[in-house]
């Protein structure tokens, strides 16, 4: 298997919200790294996770499958998943796959953080 | 590990993805095909639907076969229908399996009637392609077909559905025999593909239930159920043809 050409940097935004900054390529090869970042975030007590896609420069259909799987895990654990900084092309992909109906999308992290208490 | 750089230019994957669509459009319609449950329908994926969510993986290793993942996918895309089990028809679009194309399917269904349904190709590149289904199909699914080289240098081919049954009717059918039929369908497809390359390797199957719960909001999906509509069409077709014939005679 090829190594993942992606990084998933985790940082804390508030006591209950973490941000996963995604850079590079989201494909099937990124599965363990993405799930590891999610596990670390929830391990630190995150009840909401913001996925920051500003550095995303490639995603195939297996990558979207990964996001679906992540969303299901988050829903079951009652963790809110939010997407920010999606380029227009990736917004279209979310629309095509109807992921936009299940993940809240905001332009920026600041917008997401401001809206978080409201939903 | 160094973070890969991001660029502000157009994403490299742009040409591999279909554009979002409000409703499916069937551009070409082979004579033998029936388009009852595709044109005008919305796409549904694993986040829609009714039943528990499964991630299935059917995989075959082409050990001893000198073929690259991209060659496998090229041949698979060009001859997709020919690897299907008998009695099932995939009416490929004229332009082949390409992003945005819609194909009609007439399937031998678990409920006895020939099921008229379809798929849309949402993604395609050199080593993988993915379908989603219209409302009414037995599954709300995303099915990815891919090939890669494993650690031992062997080409591995796989089918990976991420699926839920679409409505309570389909969930019942799936529970009785449908899930097993689905497994046999893709196992047979992969065996047939492997045989094309001279391999008789076994197909490995792994099934993971990602979400055992029902999505009760999906009950209303039964309105679009393709089996019910295909069954009604089969029953009413003689009467519809007779009505049309009488109307023509009156003119």
Interface residues (C-beta under 8 A of the other chain):
Chain A: X1 X2 X5 X6 X7 X9 X23 X24 X25 X28 X54 X55 X56 X57 X58 X59 X60 X61 X62 X64 X65 X68 X69 X71 X72 X73 X75 X76 X87 X89 X90 X92 X93 X95 X96 X97 X98 X99 X101 X102
Chain B: X1 X3 X4 X5 X6 X7 X10 X11 X12 X13 X14 X16 X17 X18 X19 X20 X21 X43 X44 X45 X46 X47 X48 X53 X55 X122 X123 X125 X128 X129 X130 X132 X142 X144 X146 X148 X150 X151 X160 X162 X210 X211
